[in-house]
Amino acid sequence: QRKNPFSSEDRLASKPAHTHRGDPTYGRPPEGSRTEQRGRDAHSHVGREVEELCLIIRRTGEVGEDGHVRVTFGQLFETYVTISNKVVGILLRARKHGLVHFEGEMLWQGKDDDVVITLL
């Protein structure tokens, strides 16, 4: 871009230097940028969806002898799909954060309807 006659020097001067692996800022948007804000907003949105999913599991599931609430994937899918078509992705995110447990890597509608999801 330095050789491009249509690039302004101001824009090049404000461009951050390239980072390398091991640098704490590697793979992250520049601090204070709109990209960083969009990432924070997306993270917050997904967090709210995970919370909503946990509330739905608590409302529709049954409490087991150990005190944990359980619901089958089929029942959860039928309830949650009217709210969001991303139920499997949100379940995976909730499991990543240790909020729910279920067997298997992925859940498929129809095939995995009897898989039990436990709210931790």
Backbone as CSV, one residue per row, in Angstrom:
resi,resn,N_x,N_y,N_z,CA_x,CA_y,CA_z,C_x,C_y,C_z
1,GLN,0.819,-1.196,0.000,0.000,0.000,0.000,0.862,1.259,0.000
2,ARG,2.081,1.156,0.498,2.938,2.338,0.525,3.240,2.826,-0.890
3,LYS,3.223,1.931,-1.874,3.502,2.298,-3.262,2.235,2.701,-4.019
4,ASN,1.083,2.462,-3.421,-0.185,2.772,-4.067,-0.415,4.281,-4.029
5,PRO,-0.543,4.937,-5.190,-0.720,6.393,-5.198,-2.063,6.844,-4.622
6,PHE,-3.024,5.918,-4.483,-4.332,6.286,-3.972,-4.451,6.099,-2.460
7,SER,-3.417,5.567,-1.811,-3.421,5.393,-0.360,-2.914,6.671,0.297
8,SER,-3.609,7.075,1.329,-3.160,8.282,2.030,-2.145,7.890,3.100
9,GLU,-1.206,8.763,3.328,-0.175,8.519,4.337,-0.791,8.470,5.743
10,ASP,-1.871,9.236,5.961,-2.521,9.255,7.273,-3.051,7.876,7.628
11,ARG,-3.667,7.222,6.656,-4.248,5.908,6.899,-3.154,4.888,7.185
12,LEU,-2.048,4.975,6.483,-0.941,4.047,6.699,-0.276,4.272,8.045
13,ALA,-0.215,5.497,8.474,0.426,5.807,9.756,-0.396,5.275,10.921
14,SER,-1.728,5.260,10.764,-2.575,4.793,11.858,-2.723,3.284,11.873
15,LYS,-2.240,2.621,10.842,-2.358,1.174,10.759,-1.380,0.529,11.746
16,PRO,-1.869,-0.411,12.581,-0.980,-1.018,13.564,0.054,-1.929,12.897
17,ALA,1.161,-2.116,13.576,2.202,-3.001,13.066,1.709,-4.439,13.138
18,HIS,2.244,-5.286,12.272,1.857,-6.694,12.274,2.324,-7.364,13.554
19,THR,1.501,-8.240,14.083,1.874,-8.985,15.282,2.255,-10.405,14.877
20,HIS,2.946,-11.073,15.749,3.406,-12.432,15.491,2.899,-13.352,16.586
21,ARG,2.891,-14.651,16.299,2.465,-15.635,17.303,3.236,-15.411,18.595
22,GLY,2.542,-15.588,19.696,3.158,-15.369,20.995,2.912,-13.969,21.530
23,ASP,2.635,-13.032,20.634,2.316,-11.670,21.055,0.901,-11.683,21.651
24,PRO,0.659,-11.061,22.796,-0.678,-11.092,23.407,-1.773,-10.474,22.532
25,THR,-1.414,-9.633,21.573,-2.432,-9.023,20.705,-2.611,-9.792,19.395
26,TYR,-1.881,-10.899,19.227,-1.968,-11.685,17.990,-3.377,-12.252,17.828
27,GLY,-3.965,-12.068,16.659,-5.288,-12.602,16.372,-6.428,-11.817,16.993
28,ARG,-6.151,-10.652,17.494,-7.179,-9.816,18.111,-7.294,-8.501,17.343
29,PRO,-8.504,-7.954,17.287,-8.651,-6.670,16.604,-7.993,-5.557,17.417
30,PRO,-7.651,-4.469,16.768,-7.046,-3.343,17.500,-7.976,-2.842,18.605
31,GLU,-7.399,-2.509,19.726,-8.174,-2.040,20.866,-8.923,-0.760,20.501
32,GLY,-10.206,-0.723,20.866,-11.026,0.451,20.603,-11.618,0.500,19.212
33,SER,-11.357,-0.518,18.378,-11.870,-0.510,17.005,-13.327,-0.965,16.970
34,ARG,-13.970,-0.698,15.850,-15.346,-1.148,15.671,-15.409,-2.671,15.614
35,THR,-14.372,-3.302,15.090,-14.323,-4.756,15.040,-14.318,-5.333,16.450
36,GLU,-13.534,-4.734,17.338,-13.507,-5.195,18.722,-14.886,-5.038,19.365
37,GLN,-15.555,-3.931,19.101,-16.888,-3.700,19.670,-17.890,-4.702,19.129
38,ARG,-17.841,-5.003,17.824,-18.746,-6.003,17.252,-18.513,-7.364,17.896
39,GLY,-17.265,-7.714,18.151,-16.947,-8.977,18.812,-17.512,-9.039,20.217
40,ARG,-17.388,-7.938,20.959,-17.948,-7.890,22.314,-19.471,-8.008,22.276
41,ASP,-20.092,-7.326,21.318,-21.554,-7.387,21.193,-22.013,-8.810,20.864
42,ALA,-21.303,-9.473,19.955,-21.657,-10.848,19.573,-21.498,-11.785,20.770
43,HIS,-20.422,-11.629,21.518,-20.180,-12.467,22.691,-21.305,-12.275,23.707
44,SER,-21.726,-11.060,23.911,-22.805,-10.756,24.842,-24.121,-11.372,24.367
45,HIS,-24.396,-11.287,23.067,-25.629,-11.841,22.500,-25.690,-13.356,22.693
46,VAL,-24.588,-14.036,22.407,-24.543,-15.489,22.566,-24.705,-15.853,24.041
47,GLY,-24.106,-15.078,24.920,-24.263,-15.318,26.356,-25.714,-15.248,26.797
48,ARG,-26.449,-14.274,26.257,-27.880,-14.161,26.590,-28.653,-15.356,26.055
49,GLU,-28.300,-15.845,24.860,-28.985,-17.014,24.300,-28.708,-18.258,25.134
50,VAL,-27.492,-18.413,25.628,-27.160,-19.555,26.491,-27.976,-19.476,27.778
51,GLU,-28.074,-18.296,28.374,-28.878,-18.114,29.591,-30.333,-18.477,29.334
52,GLU,-30.865,-18.024,28.186,-32.254,-18.315,27.846,-32.466,-19.816,27.673
53,LEU,-31.517,-20.499,27.039,-31.607,-21.944,26.860,-31.644,-22.651,28.215
54,CYS,-30.789,-22.233,29.146,-30.771,-22.837,30.476,-32.099,-22.618,31.197
55,LEU,-32.692,-21.455,31.038,-34.004,-21.190,31.651,-35.078,-22.095,31.058
56,ILE,-35.024,-22.323,29.762,-36.005,-23.193,29.107,-35.825,-24.631,29.575
57,ILE,-34.579,-25.080,29.712,-34.335,-26.435,30.218,-34.903,-26.556,31.630
58,ARG,-34.661,-25.552,32.461,-35.161,-25.569,33.842,-36.699,-25.600,33.863
59,ARG,-37.323,-24.863,32.947,-38.785,-24.779,32.914,-39.431,-26.043,32.360
60,THR,-38.822,-26.660,31.333,-39.455,-27.806,30.668,-38.968,-29.152,31.176
61,GLY,-37.811,-29.182,31.838,-37.233,-30.447,32.279,-37.801,-30.931,33.596
62,GLU,-37.308,-32.092,34.012,-37.730,-32.691,35.274,-36.514,-32.816,36.184
63,VAL,-36.725,-32.575,37.468,-35.644,-32.659,38.443,-35.413,-34.120,38.801
64,GLY,-34.148,-34.553,38.705,-33.794,-35.916,39.048,-33.501,-36.049,40.529
65,GLU,-33.177,-37.289,40.940,-32.883,-37.540,42.348,-31.663,-36.784,42.838
66,ASP,-30.730,-36.492,41.922,-29.515,-35.768,42.301,-29.705,-34.253,42.294
67,GLY,-30.910,-33.798,41.968,-31.208,-32.366,41.977,-30.962,-31.661,40.654
68,HIS,-30.402,-32.371,39.665,-30.164,-31.775,38.353,-31.422,-31.888,37.485
69,VAL,-31.658,-30.868,36.691,-32.803,-30.855,35.785,-32.388,-31.532,34.482
70,ARG,-33.249,-32.429,33.980,-32.972,-33.153,32.742,-34.131,-33.009,31.775
71,VAL,-33.777,-32.984,30.502,-34.772,-32.908,29.433,-34.206,-33.669,28.236
72,THR,-35.066,-34.271,27.434,-34.568,-34.950,26.233,-34.352,-33.912,25.135
73,PHE,-33.457,-34.240,24.215,-33.178,-33.321,23.121,-34.427,-33.070,22.283
74,GLY,-35.218,-34.110,22.049,-36.443,-33.947,21.254,-37.400,-32.958,21.879
75,GLN,-37.595,-33.068,23.190,-38.490,-32.148,23.893,-37.935,-30.728,23.867
76,LEU,-36.631,-30.600,24.108,-36.008,-29.279,24.083,-36.072,-28.674,22.696
77,PHE,-35.818,-29.488,21.679,-35.835,-28.987,20.307,-37.217,-28.449,19.951
78,GLU,-38.257,-29.183,20.291,-39.619,-28.744,19.978,-39.962,-27.442,20.697
79,THR,-39.489,-27.279,21.908,-39.769,-26.061,22.670,-38.938,-24.893,22.172
80,TYR,-37.640,-25.119,21.990,-36.710,-24.027,21.710,-36.703,-23.594,20.260
81,VAL,-37.058,-24.476,19.340,-36.972,-24.133,17.914,-37.915,-22.990,17.548
82,THR,-38.977,-22.805,18.325,-39.863,-21.672,18.047,-39.201,-20.359,18.433
83,ILE,-38.191,-20.418,19.301,-37.480,-19.218,19.734,-36.264,-18.969,18.852
84,SER,-35.503,-20.034,18.587,-34.278,-19.894,17.814,-33.998,-21.188,17.070
85,ASN,-33.544,-21.061,15.829,-33.210,-22.246,15.037,-31.768,-22.686,15.285
86,LYS,-31.094,-22.075,16.251,-29.691,-22.383,16.534,-29.545,-23.204,17.801
87,VAL,-30.537,-24.018,18.121,-30.543,-24.734,19.395,-29.305,-25.609,19.570
88,VAL,-28.849,-26.298,18.542,-27.688,-27.183,18.676,-26.424,-26.374,18.932
89,GLY,-26.231,-25.288,18.221,-25.060,-24.444,18.425,-25.029,-23.841,19.813
90,ILE,-26.173,-23.417,20.300,-26.248,-22.840,21.638,-26.000,-23.928,22.697
91,LEU,-26.499,-25.146,22.438,-26.223,-26.256,23.353,-24.731,-26.556,23.425
92,LEU,-24.065,-26.551,22.287,-22.619,-26.800,22.257,-21.866,-25.720,23.030
93,ARG,-22.289,-24.481,22.879,-21.649,-23.385,23.606,-21.891,-23.534,25.107
94,ALA,-23.120,-23.916,25.493,-23.434,-24.106,26.911,-22.602,-25.244,27.492
95,ARG,-22.387,-26.305,26.708,-21.561,-27.415,27.192,-20.108,-26.975,27.333
96,LYS,-19.636,-26.176,26.410,-18.262,-25.674,26.473,-18.026,-24.892,27.764
97,HIS,-19.052,-24.186,28.220,-18.938,-23.389,29.442,-19.320,-24.172,30.699
98,GLY,-19.582,-25.475,30.548,-19.868,-26.323,31.699,-21.250,-26.146,32.283
99,LEU,-22.206,-25.669,31.491,-23.556,-25.437,32.002,-24.486,-26.616,31.770
100,VAL,-24.225,-27.401,30.731,-25.041,-28.575,30.432,-24.129,-29.747,30.094
101,HIS,-24.714,-30.962,30.141,-23.980,-32.165,29.760,-24.894,-33.038,28.915
102,PHE,-24.335,-33.609,27.857,-25.035,-34.618,27.058,-23.990,-35.471,26.372
103,GLU,-24.377,-36.686,26.012,-23.469,-37.630,25.365,-23.379,-37.314,23.877
104,GLY,-22.213,-37.549,23.317,-22.019,-37.360,21.881,-21.418,-36.006,21.558
105,GLU,-20.903,-35.932,20.339,-20.287,-34.695,19.863,-21.326,-33.712,19.338
106,MET,-22.327,-34.237,18.614,-23.329,-33.402,17.941,-24.687,-34.044,18.141
107,LEU,-25.734,-33.240,18.159,-27.089,-33.751,18.277,-27.840,-33.486,16.981
108,TRP,-28.557,-34.501,16.510,-29.303,-34.402,15.256,-30.778,-34.614,15.537
109,GLN,-31.609,-33.751,14.966,-33.056,-33.866,15.139,-33.512,-35.203,14.584
110,GLY,-34.381,-35.878,15.316,-34.890,-37.182,14.902,-34.011,-38.300,15.431
111,LYS,-32.765,-38.323,15.041,-31.838,-39.378,15.444,-31.526,-39.330,16.931
112,ASP,-31.344,-38.150,17.483,-30.926,-37.992,18.879,-32.027,-37.444,19.785
113,ASP,-33.290,-37.640,19.408,-34.389,-37.090,20.196,-34.423,-37.631,21.630
114,ASP,-33.898,-38.844,21.865,-33.949,-39.445,23.193,-32.702,-39.160,24.040
115,VAL,-31.741,-38.412,23.507,-30.538,-38.067,24.270,-30.934,-37.125,25.403
116,VAL,-30.449,-37.461,26.612,-30.796,-36.658,27.797,-29.777,-35.528,27.946
117,ILE,-30.301,-34.333,28.142,-29.487,-33.148,28.401,-29.680,-32.779,29.863
118,THR,-28.561,-32.671,30.580,-28.604,-32.378,32.007,-28.119,-30.960,32.252
119,LEU,-28.899,-30.190,32.977,-28.514,-28.833,33.348,-27.636,-28.925,34.583
120,LEU,-26.418,-28.448,34.464,-25.485,-28.513,35.584,-25.572,-27.239,36.399
